[in-house]
């Protein structure tokens, strides 16, 4: 996979890798995130791994998948975003989640057009 990044004023985005699985899993099982992403189911790390691997494959084949989002100033995971086929729908849809401790900072608004 190419080493591609997208930058906004405050954020740096890049396609997720297998190295991101632990951090994404931790975010994905947070109650305030999973309520919107996994229908409030606490997924296993194996399910997170499967999702990331599927995203990597989708990115390689279609140019769309899950990206991790980092703060440029703190190099800290802020969340994730992506464009892909989620929930069995044929159309691609926008998927995103921000660490609930960082809600209210406009990160979702900033990352969506990027």
C-alpha positions in Angstrom: 0.0 0.0 0.0 1.3 3.5 -0.8 2.3 5.7 2.0 -0.4 8.4 1.5 -1.5 11.0 3.9 -4.1 13.8 3.8 -3.7 16.8 6.1 -6.1 19.4 7.3 -5.4 22.4 9.5 -5.2 20.2 12.6 -5.3 16.6 11.5 -3.3 14.0 9.6 -5.1 11.1 8.0 -3.7 7.9 6.5 -5.1 4.5 5.6 -5.2 2.1 8.5 -2.7 -0.7 8.9 -2.6 -3.8 11.0 -0.5 -1.8 13.5 -3.6 0.3 14.2 -5.8 -2.6 15.3 -5.3 -2.3 19.0 -6.0 1.5 19.1 -9.0 1.1 16.7 -10.4 -1.8 18.7 -10.2 0.3 21.9 -12.0 3.2 20.2 -14.6 0.9 18.5 -15.6 -0.7 21.8 -16.1 2.6 23.6 -19.8 2.8 24.6 -20.3 6.2 22.9 -18.7 5.0 19.7 -20.1 1.4 19.4 -23.6 2.7 19.9 -23.4 4.3 16.4 -21.0 1.8 14.8 -21.6 -1.7 16.0 -25.2 -1.4 17.2 -23.9 -1.3 20.8 -22.1 -4.7 20.5 -18.7 -5.0 22.1 -16.7 -6.5 19.2 -13.7 -8.8 19.7 -10.2 -7.8 18.7 -10.5 -10.6 16.1 -13.6 -8.7 14.6 -11.6 -5.5 14.6 -8.7 -7.3 12.8 -11.1 -8.7 10.2 -12.5 -5.2 9.6 -9.1 -3.6 9.2 -7.9 -6.4 6.9 -11.1 -6.0 4.8 -10.4 -2.2 4.7 -6.8 -2.7 3.6 -8.0 -5.0 0.8 -10.8 -2.5 -0.2 -8.3 0.3 -0.3 -5.9 -1.7 -2.5 -8.7 -2.8 -4.9 -11.1 0.3 -4.8 -9.1 3.1 -3.3 -11.6 3.3 -0.3 -11.3 2.1 3.2 -10.9 3.1 6.8 -8.3 5.9 7.6 -6.9 6.7 11.0 -7.0 10.3 12.1 -4.3 11.9 14.2 -3.8 15.2 15.8 -0.9 16.9 14.1 0.3 18.7 17.2 0.1 15.7 19.6 0.4 12.8 17.2 -2.5 11.3 19.1 -5.2 9.1 17.6 -8.3 11.3 17.3 -10.5 8.8 15.5 -11.2 7.2 12.1 -13.0 7.9 8.9 -13.5 6.1 5.7 -15.5 5.6 2.6 -16.7 2.1 1.8 -19.4 -0.5 1.7 -20.7 -0.9 5.2 -23.8 -2.6 6.4 -24.2 -4.6 3.2 -25.2 -1.5 1.1 -24.0 -1.4 -2.5 -23.2 2.3 -2.4 -20.2 3.6 -0.6 -21.0 5.6 2.6 -19.0 7.9 4.9 -18.0 6.2 8.2 -16.4 8.1 11.0 -15.9 8.1 14.7 -14.1 10.5 17.0 -12.7 9.7 20.5 -15.6 10.8 22.8 -13.1 12.7 25.0 -12.5 14.9 21.9 -16.1 15.5 20.9 -17.1 19.1 20.4 -13.8 20.2 18.8 -15.1 20.1 15.2 -13.0 17.2 14.2 -15.8 15.3 12.4 -16.7 18.4 10.4 -13.0 18.9 9.5 -12.3 15.3 8.5 -15.4 14.6 6.5 -14.5 16.7 3.4 -10.9 15.5 3.6 
